[in-house]
Amino acid sequence: MVKLGFSIGDLQFKNPVITASGTFGYGSEFDDFLDISRLGGIVVKGTTLEPREGHPYPRMAETASGMLNAVGLQNKGIDYFEKNIYPRLSEYTTNVIVNINGSCIDDYVALTERINRLEKIPAIELNISCPNVKMGGMVFGTNPVSAREVTKAVRRVCLKKLIVKLSPNVTNIVDFARIAEEEGADSISLINTLLGMSVNVRSMKPSLSTITGGLSGPAIKPVALRMVWQVANTVKIPVIGMGGIMNADDAIEFILAGASAIQVGTASFIDPLASVKILEGIESYLVTKGFSDIREITGLINRSK
Ligand SMILES: Cc1cc2nc3c(=O)[nH]c(=O)nc-3n(C[C@H](O)[C@H](O)[C@H](O)COP(=O)(O)O)c2cc1C
């Protein structure tokens, strides 16, 4: 048996495959397809203090090798989550991580305090990188001063492991990774979607109601991989890589570049079994190559320089 586990501080993950926020619902949507407890973890839908309607339709558009979305963090808010979703989530024997979002620092802090009470949630993913909400999200993640302030404020109250999710819509990703580490993040995840747009030439209108939206899928993989490599070479805390991972080879590229774990996003829309197939593929790759522990290949390209 190959060892696939990794850890964030003292929080153990049985394997490095985690599903990405906003692309896997609350897990239960996938119960008919796979045993979620096989995964290293799931990051549930972006959650806010108050319910959010999200943006008007159309809010999804297919692009070359990618997908644009402007869902706008639609969710039912933390009260609904705590009462109706959390009891079901706590049955999974995998790490269930809540992705948190806010319009101001106080929102993030209040939400963190609410999640502190949820015993079965071992970690928070702080989303300072959503490109499709006017207030909050990327506004925090693309400005070094506010990125620092929100991370510091959440860290001060957060009793869980804190994963800070970075936006790729910046000039120098490394600056933001350093800020997250300096302010006490236990891990960094990246990348969120890249800001993009598309126009429908038949209707002569933008494809999305919001005009711009977040680009995900294979189209962003080389950018994501470059950023993960840069960040993994900068910080000491574990890095979770994502962006266009569709199969095990894609995942292994991120691990070789320095990611301790990966998240599967858009791929789950195409194949609900993508995450488990990626997990099985990573395992057989390691067996074929004669490795007994995934950590032997984590960041290998950097070591062999
Ligand atoms: C429809 C959709 C909704 C998303 N919602 C969230 C969200 O609520 N919070 C978040 O941090 N990221 C969200 N993301 C970003 C993904 O978690 C991931 O960072 C991004 O899609 C890149 O990975 P991928 O190319 O594998 O999809 C969303 C992505 C998509 C496609």
The ligand as an ORCA input file, in Angstrom:
! r2SCAN-3c Opt
* xyz 0 1
  C     -19.399     27.243    -10.366
  C     -18.243     27.569     -9.496
  C     -18.462     28.057     -8.195
  C     -17.386     28.352     -7.364
  N     -17.632     28.808     -6.099
  C     -16.585     29.050     -5.260
  C     -16.807     29.460     -3.915
  O     -17.944     29.561     -3.453
  N     -15.724     29.734     -3.148
  C     -14.437     29.593     -3.621
  O     -13.474     29.840     -2.890
  N     -14.210     29.184     -4.883
  C     -15.238     28.909     -5.706
  N     -14.999     28.484     -6.990
  C     -13.601     28.325     -7.449
  C     -13.143     26.873     -7.357
  O     -13.202     26.398     -6.019
  C     -11.694     26.725     -7.910
  O     -10.844     27.579     -7.157
  C     -11.600     27.154     -9.374
  O     -12.739     26.747    -10.105
  C     -10.338     26.586    -10.052
  O     -10.326     25.186    -10.078
  P     -10.879     24.311    -11.329
  O     -10.265     24.885    -12.578
  O     -10.462     22.908    -11.041
  O     -12.366     24.466    -11.338
  C     -16.055     28.173     -7.840
  C     -15.837     27.674     -9.135
  C     -16.900     27.373     -9.950
  C     -16.618     26.825    -11.330
*
